[in-house]
Amino acid sequence: MRHIKLAEVEETRNTPGRAVLLFITDRCPVGCTHCSVDSRRDSPTISDFGLFEDILSGICALPDLTMVGISGGEPFVERRGLVLATERFAAAGKDIVLYTSGIWANPVIPAWISSVLSQASCVFLSTDAFHAAAIDDERFVRAAQTIASAGPWIIVQVLKLPEMVEKAKQLLQKAFGEEYEVHAELSLISPLPYGRAAHMFAQQVRHRGETFGTCNALASQVVRYDGVISACCNERVLMGFGPERLRRRVASADGVVQGTADIRADATLNILSQAGAGILTYHPLFADLADREFSSICELCWEMQKRLSSSLNAPDRLLSAMTILGRSKTE
């Protein structure tokens, strides 16, 4: 097991084919008001472990894959699936990145949790004021210390709000002392206006379609526990919203390999990822979107997807030419 820090996680995640995210459960007991996926205690989780094992086999068989993220929901509420996934990925030589709230850090922590943590290369540990009702300072400190004892590098993920960033630093100092950077670093994230947070963090600024650049999120796909593969990590796409072109439904290991390959081969998604959304507005199909205003690249992408065939690889000579230009731009 080796340490992976934030810069390497991002570089790998932004390299097509090198990383996937396993969305292992919708379930989460924390109940944060800012949750972007609306995960709850009674949300769905793995019910078909035969399918789930096939999904794990398919992920391990992806040809260029080096890193697998595991998230939810809260992955640690899905004990059977999480143990199975980490064992399988570790045996396949993949770097494992875990995402957790630390809700499991009770005064007595089960041995299986430390065993899972010991197989990870890094752990994203979330903290902010919205977690505080369920995860107090002592629980967070226990979680951080348990992760450090198990071996992985810690990336504390916190909303990019000054008071929350300062609080995160204080918690790390409480866990490890003034030199906490020996064990951990911070990852500052912007709040997302989805799920229960849809009205809390409404996006106000809008930009013209032709001004949008590339979307790094399209470099790695998300594989759900139920066999749905998403083109990106947009939480609403994961929850089944938006155009079906952004998803594939599979039922076997071979389906995982083929489904991720089909998404990566899609011309429009390649252009969005490599050349930028603004370039696509030169295509007659999207020309009217150049002057229209959108709150995010996701909103623009969805509008573009609606205008395309339901087939991921619908032939279009101009889109194919744009894809080649996009690749040359990144070389």
Kinemage of the C-alpha trace (Angstrom):
@kinemage 1
@onewidth
@group {chain A} dominant
@subgroup {mainchain}
@vectorlist {calphas} color= white
{ca met a 1} P 0.000 0.000 0.000
{ca arg a 2} L 1.338 3.417 -0.945
{ca his a 3} L 0.302 6.955 -0.128
{ca ile a 4} L -1.528 8.981 -2.769
{ca lys a 5} L -1.909 12.714 -2.187
{ca leu a 6} L -4.523 15.050 -3.627
{ca ala a 7} L -2.463 16.184 -6.635
{ca glu a 8} L -1.929 12.599 -7.784
{ca val a 9} L -5.579 11.692 -7.220
{ca glu a 10} L -6.663 14.593 -9.401
{ca glu a 11} L -4.093 13.889 -12.106
{ca thr a 12} L -5.128 10.231 -12.296
{ca arg a 13} L -8.823 11.049 -12.190
{ca asn a 14} L -8.381 13.533 -15.054
{ca thr a 15} L -6.562 11.031 -17.285
{ca pro a 16} L -9.079 9.098 -19.452
{ca gly a 17} L -9.308 5.422 -18.552
{ca arg a 18} L -7.030 5.591 -15.507
{ca ala a 19} L -9.710 5.858 -12.805
{ca val a 20} L -13.311 4.964 -12.033
{ca leu a 21} L -15.521 5.658 -9.050
{ca leu a 22} L -17.543 2.825 -7.524
{ca phe a 23} L -20.758 4.221 -6.062
{ca ile a 24} L -21.311 1.456 -3.538
{ca thr a 25} L -24.517 2.537 -1.793
{ca asp a 26} L -27.097 5.319 -1.647
{ca arg a 27} L -27.476 4.822 2.095
{ca cys a 28} L -26.082 7.262 4.688
{ca pro a 29} L -27.055 7.873 8.340
{ca val a 30} L -25.553 11.370 8.644
{ca gly a 31} L -28.454 13.322 7.116
{ca cys a 32} L -26.589 16.533 6.217
{ca thr a 33} L -28.774 19.385 5.026
{ca his a 34} L -26.198 20.127 2.308
{ca cys a 35} L -26.164 16.581 0.883
{ca ser a 36} L -25.977 16.783 -2.911
{ca val a 37} L -27.350 13.254 -3.478
{ca asp a 38} L -30.085 13.203 -0.797
{ca ser a 39} L -28.710 10.036 0.824
{ca arg a 40} L -30.741 8.739 3.781
{ca arg a 41} L -30.706 5.898 6.316
{ca asp a 42} L -33.284 3.979 4.278
{ca ser a 43} L -31.926 4.755 0.787
{ca pro a 44} L -31.225 1.803 -1.557
{ca thr a 45} L -28.090 -0.286 -1.267
{ca ile a 46} L -26.755 -3.543 -2.734
{ca ser a 47} L -29.436 -6.208 -3.085
{ca asp a 48} L -27.942 -8.386 -5.850
{ca phe a 49} L -24.477 -9.503 -4.764
{ca gly a 50} L -24.099 -11.740 -7.805
{ca leu a 51} L -24.362 -8.684 -10.024
{ca phe a 52} L -22.145 -6.706 -7.652
{ca glu a 53} L -19.364 -9.301 -7.882
{ca asp a 54} L -19.615 -9.171 -11.681
{ca ile a 55} L -19.322 -5.376 -11.491
{ca leu a 56} L -16.155 -5.694 -9.396
{ca ser a 57} L -14.702 -8.175 -11.899
{ca gly a 58} L -15.511 -5.819 -14.752
{ca ile a 59} L -13.824 -2.888 -12.996
{ca cys a 60} L -10.700 -4.963 -12.339
{ca ala a 61} L -10.632 -5.922 -16.032
{ca leu a 62} L -10.585 -2.343 -17.340
{ca pro a 63} L -7.373 -2.234 -19.395
{ca asp a 64} L -5.764 1.057 -18.304
{ca leu a 65} L -7.243 1.351 -14.821
{ca thr a 66} L -4.856 2.161 -11.958
{ca met a 67} L -7.123 3.788 -9.333
{ca val a 68} L -10.597 3.051 -7.969
{ca gly a 69} L -12.528 5.454 -5.766
{ca ile a 70} L -15.275 4.094 -3.492
{ca ser a 71} L -18.041 6.433 -2.373
{ca gly a 72} L -21.746 6.651 -1.637
{ca gly a 73} L -23.786 7.486 0.423
{ca glu a 74} L -21.542 6.375 3.240
{ca pro a 75} L -19.485 3.363 2.071
{ca phe a 76} L -18.932 2.060 5.604
{ca val a 77} L -22.647 1.334 6.136
{ca glu a 78} L -22.350 -1.276 3.353
{ca arg a 79} L -19.972 -3.610 5.209
{ca arg a 80} L -20.268 -6.690 3.012
{ca gly a 81} L -19.895 -4.809 -0.237
{ca leu a 82} L -17.067 -2.594 1.014
{ca val a 83} L -15.004 -5.497 2.358
{ca leu a 84} L -15.530 -7.430 -0.857
{ca ala a 85} L -14.633 -4.442 -3.065
{ca thr a 86} L -11.464 -3.442 -1.200
{ca glu a 87} L -10.201 -7.023 -1.103
{ca arg a 88} L -10.854 -7.485 -4.822
{ca phe a 89} L -9.276 -4.185 -5.875
{ca ala a 90} L -6.250 -4.647 -3.617
{ca ala a 91} L -5.672 -8.141 -5.047
{ca ala a 92} L -5.820 -6.656 -8.553
{ca gly a 93} L -3.116 -4.109 -7.643
{ca lys a 94} L -5.364 -1.038 -7.902
{ca asp a 95} L -4.878 2.072 -5.781
{ca ile a 96} L -7.968 2.464 -3.581
{ca val a 97} L -9.383 5.858 -2.608
{ca leu a 98} L -12.114 5.834 0.052
{ca tyr a 99} L -14.624 8.629 0.694
{ca thr a 100} L -16.190 8.739 4.159
{ca ser a 101} L -17.770 11.006 6.755
{ca gly a 102} L -16.161 9.102 9.639
{ca ile a 103} L -19.579 8.280 11.138
{ca trp a 104} L -18.208 4.826 12.027
{ca ala a 105} L -15.664 6.232 14.526
{ca asn a 106} L -17.358 5.105 17.746
{ca pro a 107} L -15.313 4.793 20.966
{ca val a 108} L -14.803 1.119 20.074
{ca ile a 109} L -14.061 0.677 16.347
{ca pro a 110} L -14.573 -2.807 14.842
{ca ala a 111} L -11.473 -4.540 13.481
{ca trp a 112} L -13.000 -4.898 10.018
{ca ile a 113} L -12.988 -1.123 9.568
{ca ser a 114} L -9.254 -0.836 10.255
{ca ser a 115} L -8.697 -3.764 7.872
{ca val a 116} L -10.573 -1.956 5.089
{ca leu a 117} L -8.706 1.292 5.762
{ca ser a 118} L -5.344 -0.481 5.627
{ca gln a 119} L -5.944 -1.422 1.989
{ca ala a 120} L -6.525 2.164 0.862
{ca ser a 121} L -3.880 4.506 -0.546
{ca cys a 122} L -5.767 7.552 0.699
{ca val a 123} L -9.002 8.416 2.455
{ca phe a 124} L -11.116 11.517 1.827
{ca leu a 125} L -12.554 12.416 5.232
{ca ser a 126} L -15.342 15.014 5.067
{ca thr a 127} L -16.004 17.637 7.708
{ca asp a 128} L -18.040 20.844 7.992
{ca ala a 129} L -20.716 22.452 10.112
{ca phe a 130} L -23.436 20.395 8.410
{ca his a 131} L -21.892 17.152 9.716
{ca ala a 132} L -21.604 18.431 13.293
{ca ala a 133} L -24.978 17.165 14.540
{ca ala a 134} L -24.027 13.556 13.805
{ca ile a 135} L -20.234 13.788 13.854
{ca asp a 136} L -18.902 15.830 16.754
{ca asp a 137} L -15.282 16.887 17.172
{ca glu a 138} L -14.340 13.796 19.155
{ca arg a 139} L -15.745 11.449 16.526
{ca phe a 140} L -13.905 13.270 13.739
{ca val a 141} L -10.638 13.149 15.691
{ca arg a 142} L -11.065 9.409 16.347
{ca ala a 143} L -11.755 8.839 12.649
{ca ala a 144} L -8.657 10.768 11.582
{ca gln a 145} L -6.438 8.993 14.109
{ca thr a 146} L -7.826 5.583 13.126
{ca ile a 147} L -7.162 6.239 9.458
{ca ala a 148} L -3.624 7.416 10.174
{ca ser a 149} L -2.941 4.336 12.301
{ca ala a 150} L -4.153 2.093 9.465
{ca gly a 151} L -1.687 3.743 7.087
{ca pro a 152} L -3.466 5.733 4.327
{ca trp a 153} L -2.875 9.388 3.570
{ca ile a 154} L -5.763 11.586 4.743
{ca ile a 155} L -7.418 14.224 2.564
{ca val a 156} L -9.850 16.285 4.624
{ca gln a 157} L -12.610 17.436 2.317
{ca val a 158} L -14.325 20.623 3.465
{ca leu a 159} L -16.595 23.241 1.936
{ca lys a 160} L -14.679 26.266 0.675
{ca leu a 161} L -16.076 28.589 3.342
{ca pro a 162} L -13.532 30.398 5.580
{ca glu a 163} L -15.041 29.422 8.924
{ca met a 164} L -15.304 25.763 7.930
{ca val a 165} L -11.742 25.638 6.610
{ca glu a 166} L -10.448 27.100 9.872
{ca lys a 167} L -12.473 24.570 11.870
{ca ala a 168} L -11.028 21.699 9.813
{ca lys a 169} L -7.499 22.881 10.562
{ca gln a 170} L -8.310 23.055 14.265
{ca leu a 171} L -9.643 19.494 14.227
{ca leu a 172} L -6.506 18.224 12.500
{ca gln a 173} L -4.352 20.002 15.055
{ca lys a 174} L -6.381 18.339 17.791
{ca ala a 175} L -5.843 14.944 16.155
{ca phe a 176} L -2.157 15.236 15.262
{ca gly a 177} L -0.724 18.423 16.728
{ca glu a 178} L 0.712 21.450 14.958
{ca glu a 179} L 2.494 19.301 12.380
{ca tyr a 180} L -0.690 17.653 11.138
{ca glu a 181} L 0.509 17.997 7.539
{ca val a 182} L 2.638 14.887 8.132
{ca his a 183} L -0.622 12.924 8.048
{ca ala a 184} L -3.145 14.983 6.119
{ca glu a 185} L -3.965 17.811 3.717
{ca leu a 186} L -7.088 19.814 2.922
{ca ser a 187} L -9.252 19.635 -0.179
{ca leu a 188} L -11.539 22.647 -0.523
{ca ile a 189} L -14.739 21.996 -2.464
{ca ser a 190} L -17.505 24.250 -3.719
{ca pro a 191} L -21.046 23.534 -2.453
{ca leu a 192} L -23.298 21.852 -5.007
{ca pro a 193} L -26.937 22.901 -5.530
{ca tyr a 194} L -28.323 19.353 -5.847
{ca gly a 195} L -30.268 16.964 -3.623
{ca arg a 196} L -31.223 18.444 -0.249
{ca ala a 197} L -28.922 21.403 -0.991
{ca ala a 198} L -30.762 22.454 -4.141
{ca his a 199} L -32.254 25.562 -2.514
{ca met a 200} L -29.375 26.200 -0.121
{ca phe a 201} L -26.651 26.822 -2.701
{ca ala a 202} L -28.553 28.084 -5.725
{ca gln a 203} L -26.274 29.087 -8.589
{ca gln a 204} L -26.815 32.721 -9.548
{ca val a 205} L -24.074 33.468 -12.091
{ca arg a 206} L -24.828 32.485 -15.679
{ca his a 207} L -22.517 32.423 -18.705
{ca arg a 208} L -23.013 32.246 -22.467
{ca gly a 209} L -22.657 28.801 -23.975
{ca glu a 210} L -19.712 29.701 -26.196
{ca thr a 211} L -17.601 30.715 -23.158
{ca phe a 212} L -17.515 27.285 -21.474
{ca gly a 213} L -14.309 25.267 -21.539
{ca thr a 214} L -13.545 21.602 -20.928
{ca cys a 215} L -15.136 19.221 -18.425
{ca asn a 216} L -12.547 17.157 -16.536
{ca ala a 217} L -15.273 15.072 -14.883
{ca leu a 218} L -15.765 13.159 -18.146
{ca ala a 219} L -12.300 11.569 -17.905
{ca ser a 220} L -13.473 8.914 -15.432
{ca gln a 221} L -16.807 7.134 -15.209
{ca val a 222} L -18.921 6.215 -12.178
{ca val a 223} L -20.116 2.621 -11.779
{ca arg a 224} L -23.080 2.136 -9.451
{ca tyr a 225} L -23.659 -0.990 -7.380
{ca asp a 226} L -26.786 -1.719 -9.465
{ca gly a 227} L -25.021 -1.810 -12.842
{ca val a 228} L -25.602 1.765 -14.023
{ca ile a 229} L -22.516 3.444 -15.489
{ca ser a 230} L -22.526 7.241 -15.612
{ca ala a 231} L -20.383 9.313 -17.938
{ca cys a 232} L -19.411 11.677 -15.113
{ca cys a 233} L -19.765 12.243 -11.368
{ca asn a 234} L -22.609 14.765 -11.540
{ca glu a 235} L -24.773 13.720 -8.602
{ca arg a 236} L -28.038 14.226 -10.455
{ca val a 237} L -26.860 11.975 -13.269
{ca leu a 238} L -26.011 9.293 -10.685
{ca met a 239} L -29.529 9.579 -9.255
{ca gly a 240} L -31.137 8.992 -12.660
{ca phe a 241} L -31.856 12.554 -13.730
{ca gly a 242} L -30.851 14.103 -17.032
{ca pro a 243} L -30.402 12.590 -20.498
{ca glu a 244} L -30.128 8.804 -20.778
{ca arg a 245} L -27.187 9.270 -23.154
{ca leu a 246} L -25.069 9.933 -20.063
{ca arg a 247} L -25.760 6.450 -18.675
{ca arg a 248} L -25.341 2.795 -19.635
{ca arg a 249} L -27.026 -0.125 -17.885
{ca val a 250} L -25.008 -3.320 -17.676
{ca ala a 251} L -25.504 -6.766 -16.149
{ca ser a 252} L -22.109 -8.454 -16.435
{ca ala a 253} L -18.354 -7.968 -16.103
{ca asp a 254} L -18.044 -7.719 -19.884
{ca gly a 255} L -20.813 -5.137 -19.838
{ca val a 256} L -18.797 -2.925 -17.490
{ca val a 257} L -15.805 -3.057 -19.835
{ca gln a 258} L -17.919 -2.397 -22.925
{ca gly a 259} L -20.067 0.253 -21.264
{ca thr a 260} L -17.126 2.358 -20.108
{ca ala a 261} L -15.483 1.958 -23.527
{ca asp a 262} L -18.647 3.120 -25.295
{ca ile a 263} L -18.863 6.234 -23.146
{ca arg a 264} L -15.197 7.082 -23.729
{ca ala a 265} L -15.697 6.637 -27.484
{ca asp a 266} L -18.632 9.049 -27.669
{ca ala a 267} L -17.681 11.951 -29.949
{ca thr a 268} L -19.640 14.682 -28.152
{ca leu a 269} L -18.342 13.711 -24.723
{ca asn a 270} L -14.800 13.595 -26.102
{ca ile a 271} L -15.133 17.135 -27.422
{ca leu a 272} L -16.558 18.361 -24.106
{ca ser a 273} L -13.645 16.736 -22.305
{ca gln a 274} L -10.779 17.639 -24.641
{ca ala a 275} L -11.707 20.759 -26.623
{ca gly a 276} L -14.479 22.353 -24.595
{ca ala a 277} L -18.207 22.932 -24.689
{ca gly a 278} L -17.756 26.273 -26.450
{ca ile a 279} L -16.257 24.538 -29.480
{ca leu a 280} L -19.406 22.446 -29.858
{ca thr a 281} L -21.497 25.574 -30.416
{ca tyr a 282} L -19.874 25.792 -33.863
{ca his a 283} L -21.833 22.669 -34.804
{ca pro a 284} L -25.165 23.557 -36.486
{ca leu a 285} L -27.028 21.356 -34.008
{ca phe a 286} L -25.850 23.521 -31.097
{ca ala a 287} L -25.277 26.913 -32.760
{ca asp a 288} L -28.178 28.628 -30.999
{ca leu a 289} L -26.642 27.684 -27.616
{ca ala a 290} L -23.642 29.965 -28.170
{ca asp a 291} L -25.533 33.059 -26.975
{ca arg a 292} L -27.828 31.340 -24.480
{ca glu a 293} L -26.866 31.594 -20.810
{ca phe a 294} L -26.316 28.622 -18.511
{ca ser a 295} L -25.545 28.318 -14.800
{ca ser a 296} L -22.986 25.544 -15.314
{ca ile a 297} L -21.313 23.377 -17.919
{ca cys a 298} L -23.564 20.554 -16.715
{ca glu a 299} L -26.685 22.499 -17.694
{ca leu a 300} L -25.195 23.188 -21.132
{ca cys a 301} L -24.119 19.558 -21.551
{ca trp a 302} L -27.608 18.286 -20.752
{ca glu a 303} L -29.145 20.552 -23.365
{ca met a 304} L -26.676 19.251 -25.939
{ca gln a 305} L -27.346 15.615 -25.029
{ca lys a 306} L -31.093 16.087 -25.495
{ca arg a 307} L -30.498 17.030 -29.131
{ca leu a 308} L -28.508 13.946 -29.979
{ca ser a 309} L -29.579 10.450 -30.897
{ca ser a 310} L -30.120 8.039 -28.003
{ca ser a 311} L -27.215 6.022 -29.421
{ca leu a 312} L -23.904 6.897 -27.784
{ca asn a 313} L -22.094 6.544 -31.094
{ca ala a 314} L -24.461 8.090 -33.601
{ca pro a 315} L -22.335 8.836 -36.707
{ca asp a 316} L -21.736 12.502 -37.422
{ca arg a 317} L -18.816 13.475 -39.655
{ca leu a 318} L -18.516 16.995 -38.285
{ca leu a 319} L -18.482 15.743 -34.667
{ca ser a 320} L -15.824 13.203 -35.643
{ca ala a 321} L -13.690 15.972 -37.154
{ca met a 322} L -14.129 18.108 -34.024
{ca thr a 323} L -12.983 15.148 -31.920
{ca ile a 324} L -9.740 14.926 -33.905
{ca leu a 325} L -9.169 18.655 -33.502
{ca gly a 326} L -9.857 18.358 -29.789
{ca arg a 327} L -7.286 15.601 -29.388
{ca ser a 328} L -4.673 17.582 -31.279
{ca lys a 329} L -5.351 20.548 -28.980
{ca thr a 330} L -4.429 18.487 -25.881
{ca glu a 331} L -1.295 16.891 -27.354
